[in-house]
Amino acid sequence: MQVSLIRKLVSKLYVQILIGIIAGIVLGYLKPQLGVELKPLGDLFIKLIRMLLAPIIFASVVVGVARMGNIREAGRVGLKAILYFEVLSTLSLVLGLAVVNLVKPGAGMNIDASHIGTDSISSYTSQAQHATIADFFMNIVPNSVVGAFAQGEMLQIILFSVLFAIALAKLGARATPLVDMLDLFLHGMFGIVRIVMYLAPIGAFGAIAFTIGRYGIGTLASFGQLMISVYVTSLLFIVLVLGAVMKLCGLSLWGFLKYIKDEILIVFGTASTEAVLPQMMMKMEALGCQKSVVGMVLPTGYTFNADGTAIYLTMATLFVAQATNVHLSIWDQLVILGVMLLTSKGSAGVAGAGFVALAATLSSMHKIPVSGLVLLLGIDRFLNEARAVTNLIGNGVATIAIARWEGVLDFRRATAVLGGEPADSID
């Protein structure tokens, strides 16, 4: 009886991922050099998922928007999503600002910024100097469609997909065979995702072993107060803000967290929300969100609705200011808030986007030393896990909220699924 129970438990994906994460932490701690060498395991898993992102986003957006039939409806969904993203991003920034002012994790460090070497952050600061808002909007339009797909530029793919879907919608019934074919193609791509997900525990194991082996658990103790502050603030945002949104939708936040527990653990292990985007799209549709809303809101949210990154930006910026004894008035902090509403999105799609956005924020302020970023290098990977998980949950809740707002959420199905019923057993 016990053997069959253990076998049944271990067969669950989230348990396998949890085992992989624990094993990775132990190995990274005991054999740090070996842990560093296991980095390719995590990279390979993320690479397998990334190869599927472009075709899945393209097919999802085209099928969803083309089947809407009404172009105004698609535009309305997009505008509601952008409005929602801006409100939630502002709330996350304000919450991070409030907590870091209350806790003051950098106070008393008395770091002399003039004695900090900046060679280790030169790649981030150089990217930040080029990551202007104008560049961001210019980058939305690809030089070529093939290039956008080859490089996996999410916003460019979404733009082309929406335009192509609008063109198909205007063709009416003549476009139906092509839309049906793309729908069938999409199901095939999701089938590949299910196969790749079997490797998720190995990917999480390799990624977490590398993190512990490379940076060491000792790093956590050195900057423990900042780390705890970021994690607690992220948790507060999820429970209070996202919990309130789910309550307004008439659904359970706890039920939703249990529903996407596999994805949460994968993101925690790999520190990458991209690793679960295809799986999240499947789950949001199975939950009862209309395909068109999922196709538009979820991928777009990866760029415009980075709630976890927003929390990190405010807390990290003020931490550097406190550590280097830079006094910031209320007005200075409000200016930072306004700048971050832009920088949190202006570096989307860039490797190490959160760190680049932070460099862009400090560079624009001319008051907080950019060299202070060096203080965060050792723990950025650990903080990245908190912001990635928060971003994931935030975008899932955003999809539900927009679907509910649009009246295209199957509420009975969503209630049943979040109540624990298997999605495939509900008519």
Secondary structure, DSSP 8 states (H G I E B T S, - for coil): -HHHHHHHHHTSHHHHHHHHHHHHHHHHHH-HHHHHHTHHHHHHHHHHHHHHHHHHHHHHHHHHHHHH--HHHHHHHHHHHHHHHHHHHHHHHHHHHHHHHHH-TTTT----GGG---GGGHHHHHHHHH--HHHHHHHHS-S-HHHHHHHT-HHHHHHHHHHHHHHHHHHGGGGHHHHHHHHHHHHHHHHHHHHHGGGHHHHHHHHHHHHHHHH-THHHHHTHHHHHHHHHHHHHIIIIIIHHHHHHTT--HHHHHHHTHHHHHHHHHH--SGGGHHHHHHHHHHHTB-HHHHHHHHHHHHHH--HHHHHHHHHHHHHHHHHTT----HHHHHHHHHHHHHHHHHTTTSTTHHHHHHHHHHHHHSSS-GGGGHHHHTTHHHHHHHHHHHHHHHHHHHHHHHHHHHT-B-HHHHHHHHTT--GGG--
